[in-house]
């Protein structure tokens, strides 16, 4: 019984770390998409200005 407790804590810690890593990856992906969206918007604006 007492042996299982540290193992459970370790497992929970591993799961939390994995979730944190996943969240960080998703956040990075969202940031990259946002940056690309901004770049596309700037290019579209410049193209519109150039056409006019």
N, C-alpha and C positions, 0 to 999 in steps of 0.2 A: 504494500500500500504506500509506504513512505518513498519507495523507489520510483513509483509511477508519477508522483507529484512533480519532481524536477523535470522528468521527461515530458510531461504535459506542458509545463511552463516553457520548456525549450521549443516544443512543437508550436505553441501559440506564438512565441517570439519569432520563429521562422516564418510563420504565416503572415504575421504583421509586417515583417521586413519585406516579404514578397509583395504584399499589397502596396506597401509604400513605394517600392520600386516600380510597380505597375502604374501607380498614380503619377509618379514622376515622369515615366515614359509618355503617358497620355497627355500630361500637362505640356511636355516638350513638343509633342506632336501638334497639339492645339496652338502653341506659340508659333510653330513653323508655318502652320496653315494660315494663321492670322497675318504673319509677316508676308507670306506669298500673296494673300488677298490684298494687302496694302500695296505691294509692288504692282500687282495687276491693275488696281485702281489708279495708281499714279501713271502707269503706262497708258491706260485708257484715257485719262484726262489729257495727257500730253498729245495723244493721237487726235483727240477731239480738237484741241487747240491748233494742232498742225493742219488739220483739214480745213478749219475755218480761216 
